[in-house]
Amino acid sequence: MTLLYQEIAEHLDNAIAQGVYRPGERLPSVRQLGEQHRVSPATAVQALRLLEDSGRIAARPRSGYYVTLRRESVLPEPATSA
C-alpha cells in the first residue's frame, strides 16, 4: 500500500524524469502542491522531503524546492550491518 505523500513524490519524480521540471528549476510551493493534490501542507512537505532525501530535489531557505542537477551525484545510503 502506497501512502499519499509517496504517491505525490512519485508523481513529482516522474514529472522531473519527463522534463516537466528541469535541473535548477523551482518546483511548485508547498501550498500549491497541497491545492493541486488536495492534501494538507504537512503531506506536501512529506512528499518534498522524501524527494530531498533521495537527492532528487534540494531546499533553498526562503526560496522553495529546486530540482538538483544530477541524480547520480548523490551517494547511495550504506547498508545496515547486523
N, C-alpha and C positions, 0 to 999 in steps of 0.2 A: 504494500500500500504506500503510495507516494503522498507525502504531506503537501499542503497547499503552497508553502514557501518553496519547496523543492520544485514544484511544477512551474512556478514563476521564474525561478532561477534557470530551469531548463529552457523555458521559453526565451529568456534573455540570452542565454548561451547560444541557442540556435540562431537567434537574430544576429548575434555577433559573428557566428560562423558563416552566415549567408551574406554578410557585408552590410546589413542594415545599419549597424553601428561599427564604425571603423576605428582602428587603433588611434588613441588620443582623443576620440570623440566623447562628449558628455552623454551619459545616459539620462533618461527621464528622472525627475526628482522623486523622492520617497512619496510625496503627496500625489504626484501624477501616476506613479505605479499603483498606489492604493486605489485611486479612482478607476484606472484602466481595468484592473483585475478585481475590483470590488472587494478589497481586503483592507484590514486596518494598517495604519502606518507601521506598526510593530511587525506585522507579517512581511510587509515590503522590505523593511530593514533586514529581517532574517534572510530573505532571498538574496539581497545585495551582499550581505556578509558571507553567505555561502560561496558566491562567486568571487568575493575578495579573498577568502581563504584558499580558493583554488588557484589564485593568481590571475584570473581572467580579467578582473577589474581592479581599480585602486581608488581609494577615497582620497579626496583633497579637501582639507579642512575649509569650511565656509564656502565651498565651491560645488561639491557634489561627487558623483562617482564617474570615473572615466575608464574606457577600455584600455587595457595595457597593450604595449607594443607587440610583445611576443609571448605566446603561451609557453613556449619551450624554455623561457628564461627562468621559470620557477622550478626549483629542485623538488623532486618527489619527497614526500614525508617518509622518514625512516620507519622500518617495520618495528613492531613492538617485540622485544625479546622475552623469552619465557622466564 
